[in-house]
Amino acid sequence: MTAWSERELIRKIRLECNGRSDGLIKGIGDDCCEVTAHGSWLISTDTLVDSVHFDRSWHPPRLLGRKSVAVNLSDIAAMGGRPRFVLLSLCLPEELEAEWINLWLAGALEILQDYDCLLIGGDTVLGRELVLTVTVLGEPVGKGAVYRTGAGGGDSVWVSGPLGSAGGGLELFAAEKEQPGLLDLARWQPLLDAHLNPLPCISLGMELAESGLVTAMQDISDGIATDLAHICQASGTGALIQAEQLPFLPELSSAAGVLGLRVEDLILRSGEDYQLVFTVRMGSEKELIRLMEEKEREVFRIGEIRTGRGLFLQTESGEEEISFQGYEH
């Protein structure tokens, strides 16, 4: 490898990952890490492939390092858990510059520190494509993990924040790459930030799990039209969401206009917002609102779980089924 060696990279990672945790017995340096096993663990893994899941022409390596970890932390948040440990597996092309790797690693370690999570191991290999695989281990909190399967008829449907932002940012970057200098991207900085540096809803996920008010939950990685449909399918229910109640940033409307896209499509069908969509037990809405006010958080009611099958959108012209119309990998 021209710019770096596997041994040097592993040594660098080991030197920078010297954190301690009550649950960590043995970290980087042996064939395996060793952690204590008290109760259950939440475990999730994601793989990001260059030119499929990210584009290095516009994604700074430090922010990509943060995002590579964030998408996994978001899975832990979706089940109301606390992230504890992370494993990284890196497939690095020979021509990749050492400085790019250093910046990517700095971003990954930065977000781990933000969420009090430790890197405890992984693997590095040489390959043709840049491939980043992250595995995260977390612990349930409160009454235990929140699954997708618990939604029932009459439960209300909520989201943790604006939708479509990351999708809008992605479309802006793609348009700029196609025709450089055509757009003043700074006008839509919140959308660009949502794409480049998403923030997993760890604290909110734990608060919702501990409240006992939430019956089902998922993170929004593929768009609300797909991710809420997953909850409906797993719970054996349907759902109706109200178009006028879907939250989105004001910048999304102007970006959609410039790009020639429908705001509704970005809100419903674009992915990588990493907000939470969750259902609240019928009759518990006022209690949820009080809890969110105490925590100084804003969440948004967008609809209701109902009997039957399918996810439907209520608009001025009637109901339209939108099940699984989000992003497809």
N, C-alpha and C positions, 0 to 999 in steps of 0.2 A: 504494500500500500504506500503510495507516494507521499501523501501529506501527513500520515499518522500511522501508528501501528496498533494492533489490537491490545497488546500488552500495555502500551503507554496510555491508551484510552481508558482501559479498565483501572489502571493505577490512578489516573486523574479522578475518575468517578469515585473510587474508594476513598481517596483523600478528601473529597468534597462532601462525602456522605458519611459523616462520623457521628450522626445524631444518636441519641439514646431513647429508649422507650421501655416502659414496664413490661410490655408484651414481647419485646425482642430479646431472644437469647443469644443468637449468633447472626451477624449481618454479612456483608460482602467479604469474601475472602476464602470461603470453603466451597465445596461442590454444591451445597444447598444453604439457604438461610434456615434459621430455626426460630419459630415463634411459639408462644404459649397458646393453648387451645382451650380457653374457657368459654363455654357456650357455643353458639353458632357464629359462622363467618359469612359475610356477603362477599362474593368474588365475581369480578367482571373483567372482560378483556376486549380490547378494540385494536384493529390494525388500520393504519393510515398509509396509503400508497401515493407516492409522488405522481402528480398529474391526474390522479383520480379523486383523492380526497383533499388535496391542497395543491397550490401552485406557487412554487418558490419565486416566480418572477414578481409577485407582489406580496408574498407573505414573509415578513422579516423572521429570521430564524429564532430569535428570542421569543417572539409572540407565538410562533409555531410550537416551540417547546412547551409554552404554557398551555396552548390549546390541546396538544397531544395528551397531556395529563388531564385537562379539564373535562374532556368528553367522557373519561372513565370515572372521574369523581362525580360527575353528574348522574351516572348510573347508581352510585351509592346513595346520592341524595334522593333519587327517585323511589328508593325503598326506605327512606327515613333513617339511613345509617350514618355512622361516623367513619370516614376513611382513616385507615391506620398505616398500611404498607403498600408499596408499589414495586413492581418488577418491570424493567425495560428490556426489550429485545430490539436491536437495531441491525438492519441490513443496509450497509453503507457502500455506495459505489466508489470505486477507486479514485475517481477524479474529484470527489467532494472535498472542498477545502477544509483544512483543520479549523480555521476561524469560524466557518459556518457551524461545525460540530460544537465548538466551544460555546457559541452564542445560543444554539439550540439547547444544550445541556444547562446553561445558566437559566434559561426560561423555565425549563422543566423543574429544576431544583427550587426556583423562586416560588412557583405555585405550590409545590409540596410544602415549603415552609409556611406559606400563607394559610394552609389548612392543617398544619401540624401533623403532616404525614411524612413517613420515612421511605426513602429508596433503599431496598434491602437486597437487590440482586438483579440478574437478567442475563443477557447474552449479546454478543456482537459478532457479525459475520460480514464478509465481503460479498457483494452481489451486483447485478446489473442495474437494479432499481433501488431507489431510496424507499425503504419500508420501515415504519415505526410501529411497534407493537407494545402496548402498555397493559399491564394487568394490575388491578387494584384489589386489595383486601380491606374490608370494612366490618364494623360491628353494628348490629341492630341496637337501637336505644329504646327507652321507654317500654311500651307494651309489645315491642318486637317489630319485625320488618312489615312494611305495608306492601301488599301484593296488588296485581292488576285485577284480581278475581273477586273482590268484595263489593263492587258497586251493585246497588239495588234500585228498583223502581222508586221514583220520588226523590232520590238523592240529587243534590245540586252539583253542577260542574263548574269548576273554578280553574283559573290559570294564575301563575305567579307574576306575570309581567307582559310587556308588549310582544306581539307576534310579528313575524315576517321581517324583522330587522336584519338578521344575518343573511337571509336570502336576498334582501335588497342590496346589502353590501357586496355580496358575491356578484350580483348582476352588474353593479357599478364597476367593480374591478375588471370583470370580463369585457365590458364595453370599452374601458380605457385601454386594455391590452389590444383590442381589435383596432381601435383608432386613437392612438396616443394624443393627448392634449385636447381631445374633443370636449371633455367635461371638466368642470371645476369641482373635483372630488371633495374639497374641503367643505362644501355646502352640506354634505351628508355624512359628516364625521361620525355621528352616533351609529349609523348603519355600518360604516366601515369597521368601527371598533367592535360591533357585535359579531361581525364575521371573523375578525382577526384574533380577538381576545375574549371569548365568552367566559362568563363567570358562573360556575356551578352553584346551585341553590342549596348548599350544604346545611347552613343554619336553619333555613326555613323548613327543609325536609325533616330535620330532627324535631323541630317544634311541632310540626303537623303530626308526626308519628307519636310524639309524647302526649299530644292532646287527646288522643282517642276519638277524635271527631271524624277522621278521614277513613273512608272505606276502601278506596283504591287510589293508586298514584302511579305516574309514569313521567319521565322527562320527555321534552319535546325535541327530538332529534331529527325526525323526518316530516314534521309539519303536523298541525293539530288534526288535519283530516285523516291522517294515518294513525297517529299515536293515541288519540281518543278512541278510534275504531278498534285498536288493540285492547283497550280496557273493556269496551263493549263486548268484543268477541270472547275475551277471557271470562267475563262475568255473566255471559249469556243474556245480555240486555241490549237495548238500543239507546240512542240519545238524540236529543234535539238541541242544537245550539242556535243562538240568536245572532244574526249577522251584525246588528247594530251594537251589540255588547262586546264584540271582539276588540281588545285593546291593541293599539299600534302607535308608533311614534309619528309625529306630524311630518317628519322628513320623508317618511315612506311614500306619502302621496305625491310629493313633487318629484321624487326619484322615479316612481313608476311612470309618471307623465313623461319625463324626459326619455325614459327607456322604452316607452311604448308598451308597457305592461299593465295588467289589471292589478290594482291594489289587493283586491280580494284573493287573487291567485297567490300572491306573495304571503298574505296572512295565513291562508288555509293550507297551502301546499309546499311552501319552501321550508327547508330544514335548518338544523343547527342553531336554533335559538337557545336550547338547553334551559328553557323555563320548565316549570312543573305544571302538569295538568292533574287535577285531583278531584275526587268526589267526596262530598260531605253528607253525612247521614241526614236523612229527612228530619226536619225539626231542630237541627243543630246549627243552622246558619247564623242566628244571632250570637250564639256562643263563639263561633269562629270569628265573627266580626269583632267581638270584644277582645278576643285573644290577639288578633292582628293589630288592633288599636294599642293594646298594651305593649306589643313588640315594635310599634311604630312601623308596621309594614302595610303595604297596599297590595291586595289581591283582587281579582276580578271574577265575578260570577258571569258565566257565558251561556249557561243552559241547564238542562235537566236530564237525568237518566230516566228512561221509560221502558215499559215492557215491549216485547217484540225484538226485532233484529234491525241492524243498520244504523248508521250515523247520518243524521239529516241536518241541513242548514235551513233555518227559517229566514226568508227575505220578504220584501214587500210583495213579491209576485207569487209567494207560496213556499212549499217545502221542496228541497232538492237533496237527493242522496249524494253524500260525498265520501262514503266509506273508502278508506285506503287509497285516497287520491293524492297523497303526499309524495315526498321524494322517494324514488326507487334507486337502490344501490346497483 
